[in-house]
């Protein structure tokens, strides 16, 4: 993320600088159009597609003396409209956090350009991971998915979802889609764009894959696990920026990162490789949402394994770079440190 430079004159209307400086207000106006559409009967049906969760299914339960009604949801093409609206909401919230929280801290701390960019990244992602981890964990507890691992594949395909789970997936897709225009709004450096695109694409592919293939339970468990580890990393980086001697968080994160990768692979193989492979519901049927065939299972496992291998490769390179820098520390203490030595250390701790 680049630093917004203050200018004394207003940029021309609809110029790149004008859009970047006022993108939150522009997006807010677009979102307000959908909200205003709810007020008029002519446009309310179209506005509802963007704002509310679609594909409601009402199920009656006769458990107990009285009949109870439970609402569940499934996915469909109309979800694209809902994801688009909550992508707009994510852009607005991004701007609010940036202006009213992160920018104020930046002005007090007087970070360098490199630290400024990394602090903004960790600040934004820290808020998101904290919120998503808490929300996802509450769904896992309320739906009792963690009581028995068999729940991850039993009854597949899991077409129907409770409201909280479907809304969680909608918000996740909206957030990671909003990260694409943010590359432009935040003036991301050209050399950083490929890394960010790979990062965003991996999230979108895996979340959308779990959602479309009706593996939403496994996807939710893996997201909560991953978000907890990522939250620890970004909190550790924020603490490091405040005091460079505090690096204990990175050590704890390194241990949990490896354990997280092993647990992710174990749950994936257990659910897809063994659970679904021995399930009675075998076959490919788009109408019923059943994708339990060998080709799909191999593709899912291959995608997960390759992603975990890629993350471990990045992690190992990151740790090797840190160890080399620590090994050079005694030499740097004896000799006057060159001006760029500190920036290299910062880069080594922040590249991942």
Secondary structure as a PSIPRED ss2 file (coil, helix, strand):
# PSIPRED VFORMAT (PSIPRED V4.0)

   1 X C   1.000  0.000  0.000
   2 X C   1.000  0.000  0.000
   3 X C   1.000  0.000  0.000
   4 X C   1.000  0.000  0.000
   5 X C   1.000  0.000  0.000
   6 X C   1.000  0.000  0.000
   7 X C   1.000  0.000  0.000
   8 X C   1.000  0.000  0.000
   9 X C   1.000  0.000  0.000
  10 X C   1.000  0.000  0.000
  11 X C   1.000  0.000  0.000
  12 X C   1.000  0.000  0.000
  13 X C   1.000  0.000  0.000
  14 X C   1.000  0.000  0.000
  15 X C   1.000  0.000  0.000
  16 X H   0.000  1.000  0.000
  17 X H   0.000  1.000  0.000
  18 X H   0.000  1.000  0.000
  19 X H   0.000  1.000  0.000
  20 X H   0.000  1.000  0.000
  21 X H   0.000  1.000  0.000
  22 X C   1.000  0.000  0.000
  23 X H   0.000  1.000  0.000
  24 X H   0.000  1.000  0.000
  25 X H   0.000  1.000  0.000
  26 X H   0.000  1.000  0.000
  27 X H   0.000  1.000  0.000
  28 X H   0.000  1.000  0.000
  29 X H   0.000  1.000  0.000
  30 X H   0.000  1.000  0.000
  31 X H   0.000  1.000  0.000
  32 X H   0.000  1.000  0.000
  33 X H   0.000  1.000  0.000
  34 X H   0.000  1.000  0.000
  35 X H   0.000  1.000  0.000
  36 X H   0.000  1.000  0.000
  37 X H   0.000  1.000  0.000
  38 X C   1.000  0.000  0.000
  39 X C   1.000  0.000  0.000
  40 X C   1.000  0.000  0.000
  41 X H   0.000  1.000  0.000
  42 X H   0.000  1.000  0.000
  43 X H   0.000  1.000  0.000
  44 X H   0.000  1.000  0.000
  45 X H   0.000  1.000  0.000
  46 X H   0.000  1.000  0.000
  47 X H   0.000  1.000  0.000
  48 X H   0.000  1.000  0.000
  49 X H   0.000  1.000  0.000
  50 X H   0.000  1.000  0.000
  51 X H   0.000  1.000  0.000
  52 X C   1.000  0.000  0.000
  53 X C   1.000  0.000  0.000
  54 X C   1.000  0.000  0.000
  55 X C   1.000  0.000  0.000
  56 X E   0.000  0.000  1.000
  57 X E   0.000  0.000  1.000
  58 X E   0.000  0.000  1.000
  59 X E   0.000  0.000  1.000
  60 X E   0.000  0.000  1.000
  61 X E   0.000  0.000  1.000
  62 X C   1.000  0.000  0.000
  63 X C   1.000  0.000  0.000
  64 X C   1.000  0.000  0.000
  65 X C   1.000  0.000  0.000
  66 X C   1.000  0.000  0.000
  67 X C   1.000  0.000  0.000
  68 X E   0.000  0.000  1.000
  69 X E   0.000  0.000  1.000
  70 X E   0.000  0.000  1.000
  71 X E   0.000  0.000  1.000
  72 X E   0.000  0.000  1.000
  73 X E   0.000  0.000  1.000
  74 X C   1.000  0.000  0.000
  75 X C   1.000  0.000  0.000
  76 X C   1.000  0.000  0.000
  77 X C   1.000  0.000  0.000
  78 X C   1.000  0.000  0.000
  79 X H   0.000  1.000  0.000
  80 X H   0.000  1.000  0.000
  81 X H   0.000  1.000  0.000
  82 X H   0.000  1.000  0.000
  83 X H   0.000  1.000  0.000
  84 X H   0.000  1.000  0.000
  85 X H   0.000  1.000  0.000
  86 X H   0.000  1.000  0.000
  87 X H   0.000  1.000  0.000
  88 X H   0.000  1.000  0.000
  89 X H   0.000  1.000  0.000
  90 X H   0.000  1.000  0.000
  91 X H   0.000  1.000  0.000
  92 X H   0.000  1.000  0.000
  93 X H   0.000  1.000  0.000
  94 X H   0.000  1.000  0.000
  95 X H   0.000  1.000  0.000
  96 X H   0.000  1.000  0.000
  97 X H   0.000  1.000  0.000
  98 X H   0.000  1.000  0.000
  99 X H   0.000  1.000  0.000
 100 X H   0.000  1.000  0.000
 101 X H   0.000  1.000  0.000
 102 X H   0.000  1.000  0.000
 103 X H   0.000  1.000  0.000
 104 X H   0.000  1.000  0.000
 105 X H   0.000  1.000  0.000
 106 X H   0.000  1.000  0.000
 107 X H   0.000  1.000  0.000
 108 X H   0.000  1.000  0.000
 109 X H   0.000  1.000  0.000
 110 X C   1.000  0.000  0.000
 111 X C   1.000  0.000  0.000
 112 X C   1.000  0.000  0.000
 113 X H   0.000  1.000  0.000
 114 X H   0.000  1.000  0.000
 115 X H   0.000  1.000  0.000
 116 X H   0.000  1.000  0.000
 117 X H   0.000  1.000  0.000
 118 X H   0.000  1.000  0.000
 119 X H   0.000  1.000  0.000
 120 X H   0.000  1.000  0.000
 121 X H   0.000  1.000  0.000
 122 X H   0.000  1.000  0.000
 123 X H   0.000  1.000  0.000
 124 X H   0.000  1.000  0.000
 125 X H   0.000  1.000  0.000
 126 X H   0.000  1.000  0.000
 127 X H   0.000  1.000  0.000
 128 X H   0.000  1.000  0.000
 129 X H   0.000  1.000  0.000
 130 X H   0.000  1.000  0.000
 131 X H   0.000  1.000  0.000
 132 X H   0.000  1.000  0.000
 133 X H   0.000  1.000  0.000
 134 X H   0.000  1.000  0.000
 135 X H   0.000  1.000  0.000
 136 X H   0.000  1.000  0.000
 137 X H   0.000  1.000  0.000
 138 X H   0.000  1.000  0.000
 139 X H   0.000  1.000  0.000
 140 X H   0.000  1.000  0.000
 141 X H   0.000  1.000  0.000
 142 X H   0.000  1.000  0.000
 143 X H   0.000  1.000  0.000
 144 X C   1.000  0.000  0.000
 145 X C   1.000  0.000  0.000
 146 X C   1.000  0.000  0.000
 147 X C   1.000  0.000  0.000
 148 X C   1.000  0.000  0.000
 149 X H   0.000  1.000  0.000
 150 X H   0.000  1.000  0.000
 151 X H   0.000  1.000  0.000
 152 X H   0.000  1.000  0.000
 153 X C   1.000  0.000  0.000
 154 X C   1.000  0.000  0.000
 155 X C   1.000  0.000  0.000
 156 X C   1.000  0.000  0.000
 157 X C   1.000  0.000  0.000
 158 X C   1.000  0.000  0.000
 159 X C   1.000  0.000  0.000
 160 X C   1.000  0.000  0.000
 161 X E   0.000  0.000  1.000
 162 X E   0.000  0.000  1.000
 163 X H   0.000  1.000  0.000
 164 X H   0.000  1.000  0.000
 165 X H   0.000  1.000  0.000
 166 X H   0.000  1.000  0.000
 167 X H   0.000  1.000  0.000
 168 X H   0.000  1.000  0.000
 169 X H   0.000  1.000  0.000
 170 X H   0.000  1.000  0.000
 171 X H   0.000  1.000  0.000
 172 X H   0.000  1.000  0.000
 173 X H   0.000  1.000  0.000
 174 X H   0.000  1.000  0.000
 175 X H   0.000  1.000  0.000
 176 X H   0.000  1.000  0.000
 177 X H   0.000  1.000  0.000
 178 X H   0.000  1.000  0.000
 179 X H   0.000  1.000  0.000
 180 X H   0.000  1.000  0.000
 181 X H   0.000  1.000  0.000
 182 X H   0.000  1.000  0.000
 183 X H   0.000  1.000  0.000
 184 X H   0.000  1.000  0.000
 185 X H   0.000  1.000  0.000
 186 X C   1.000  0.000  0.000
 187 X C   1.000  0.000  0.000
 188 X C   1.000  0.000  0.000
 189 X C   1.000  0.000  0.000
 190 X H   0.000  1.000  0.000
 191 X H   0.000  1.000  0.000
 192 X H   0.000  1.000  0.000
 193 X H   0.000  1.000  0.000
 194 X H   0.000  1.000  0.000
 195 X H   0.000  1.000  0.000
 196 X H   0.000  1.000  0.000
 197 X H   0.000  1.000  0.000
 198 X H   0.000  1.000  0.000
 199 X H   0.000  1.000  0.000
 200 X H   0.000  1.000  0.000
 201 X H   0.000  1.000  0.000
 202 X H   0.000  1.000  0.000
 203 X H   0.000  1.000  0.000
 204 X H   0.000  1.000  0.000
 205 X H   0.000  1.000  0.000
 206 X H   0.000  1.000  0.000
 207 X H   0.000  1.000  0.000
 208 X H   0.000  1.000  0.000
 209 X H   0.000  1.000  0.000
 210 X H   0.000  1.000  0.000
 211 X H   0.000  1.000  0.000
 212 X H   0.000  1.000  0.000
 213 X C   1.000  0.000  0.000
 214 X C   1.000  0.000  0.000
 215 X C   1.000  0.000  0.000
 216 X H   0.000  1.000  0.000
 217 X H   0.000  1.000  0.000
 218 X H   0.000  1.000  0.000
 219 X H   0.000  1.000  0.000
 220 X H   0.000  1.000  0.000
 221 X H   0.000  1.000  0.000
 222 X H   0.000  1.000  0.000
 223 X H   0.000  1.000  0.000
 224 X H   0.000  1.000  0.000
 225 X H   0.000  1.000  0.000
 226 X H   0.000  1.000  0.000
 227 X H   0.000  1.000  0.000
 228 X H   0.000  1.000  0.000
 229 X H   0.000  1.000  0.000
 230 X H   0.000  1.000  0.000
 231 X H   0.000  1.000  0.000
 232 X H   0.000  1.000  0.000
 233 X H   0.000  1.000  0.000
 234 X H   0.000  1.000  0.000
 235 X H   0.000  1.000  0.000
 236 X H   0.000  1.000  0.000
 237 X H   0.000  1.000  0.000
 238 X H   0.000  1.000  0.000
 239 X H   0.000  1.000  0.000
 240 X H   0.000  1.000  0.000
 241 X H   0.000  1.000  0.000
 242 X H   0.000  1.000  0.000
 243 X C   1.000  0.000  0.000
 244 X C   1.000  0.000  0.000
 245 X C   1.000  0.000  0.000
 246 X C   1.000  0.000  0.000
 247 X C   1.000  0.000  0.000
 248 X H   0.000  1.000  0.000
 249 X H   0.000  1.000  0.000
 250 X H   0.000  1.000  0.000
 251 X H   0.000  1.000  0.000
 252 X H   0.000  1.000  0.000
 253 X H   0.000  1.000  0.000
 254 X H   0.000  1.000  0.000
 255 X H   0.000  1.000  0.000
 256 X H   0.000  1.000  0.000
 257 X H   0.000  1.000  0.000
 258 X H   0.000  1.000  0.000
 259 X H   0.000  1.000  0.000
 260 X H   0.000  1.000  0.000
 261 X H   0.000  1.000  0.000
 262 X H   0.000  1.000  0.000
 263 X H   0.000  1.000  0.000
 264 X H   0.000  1.000  0.000
 265 X H   0.000  1.000  0.000
 266 X H   0.000  1.000  0.000
 267 X H   0.000  1.000  0.000
 268 X H   0.000  1.000  0.000
 269 X H   0.000  1.000  0.000
 270 X H   0.000  1.000  0.000
 271 X H   0.000  1.000  0.000
 272 X H   0.000  1.000  0.000
 273 X H   0.000  1.000  0.000
 274 X H   0.000  1.000  0.000
 275 X H   0.000  1.000  0.000
 276 X C   1.000  0.000  0.000
 277 X C   1.000  0.000  0.000
 278 X C   1.000  0.000  0.000
 279 X C   1.000  0.000  0.000
 280 X C   1.000  0.000  0.000
 281 X C   1.000  0.000  0.000
 282 X C   1.000  0.000  0.000
 283 X E   0.000  0.000  1.000
 284 X E   0.000  0.000  1.000
 285 X E   0.000  0.000  1.000
 286 X C   1.000  0.000  0.000
 287 X C   1.000  0.000  0.000
 288 X C   1.000  0.000  0.000
 289 X C   1.000  0.000  0.000
 290 X E   0.000  0.000  1.000
 291 X E   0.000  0.000  1.000
 292 X E   0.000  0.000  1.000
 293 X C   1.000  0.000  0.000
 294 X H   0.000  1.000  0.000
 295 X H   0.000  1.000  0.000
 296 X H   0.000  1.000  0.000
 297 X H   0.000  1.000  0.000
 298 X H   0.000  1.000  0.000
 299 X H   0.000  1.000  0.000
 300 X H   0.000  1.000  0.000
 301 X H   0.000  1.000  0.000
 302 X H   0.000  1.000  0.000
 303 X H   0.000  1.000  0.000
 304 X H   0.000  1.000  0.000
 305 X H   0.000  1.000  0.000
 306 X H   0.000  1.000  0.000
 307 X H   0.000  1.000  0.000
 308 X H   0.000  1.000  0.000
 309 X H   0.000  1.000  0.000
 310 X H   0.000  1.000  0.000
 311 X H   0.000  1.000  0.000
 312 X H   0.000  1.000  0.000
 313 X H   0.000  1.000  0.000
 314 X H   0.000  1.000  0.000
 315 X H   0.000  1.000  0.000
 316 X H   0.000  1.000  0.000
 317 X H   0.000  1.000  0.000
 318 X H   0.000  1.000  0.000
 319 X H   0.000  1.000  0.000
 320 X H   0.000  1.000  0.000
 321 X H   0.000  1.000  0.000
 322 X H   0.000  1.000  0.000
 323 X H   0.000  1.000  0.000
 324 X H   0.000  1.000  0.000
 325 X H   0.000  1.000  0.000
 326 X H   0.000  1.000  0.000
 327 X H   0.000  1.000  0.000
 328 X C   1.000  0.000  0.000
 329 X H   0.000  1.000  0.000
 330 X H   0.000  1.000  0.000
 331 X H   0.000  1.000  0.000
 332 X H   0.000  1.000  0.000
 333 X H   0.000  1.000  0.000
 334 X H   0.000  1.000  0.000
 335 X C   1.000  0.000  0.000
 336 X C   1.000  0.000  0.000
 337 X C   1.000  0.000  0.000
 338 X C   1.000  0.000  0.000
 339 X C   1.000  0.000  0.000
 340 X C   1.000  0.000  0.000
 341 X H   0.000  1.000  0.000
 342 X H   0.000  1.000  0.000
 343 X H   0.000  1.000  0.000
 344 X H   0.000  1.000  0.000
 345 X H   0.000  1.000  0.000
 346 X H   0.000  1.000  0.000
 347 X H   0.000  1.000  0.000
 348 X H   0.000  1.000  0.000
 349 X H   0.000  1.000  0.000
 350 X H   0.000  1.000  0.000
 351 X C   1.000  0.000  0.000
 352 X C   1.000  0.000  0.000
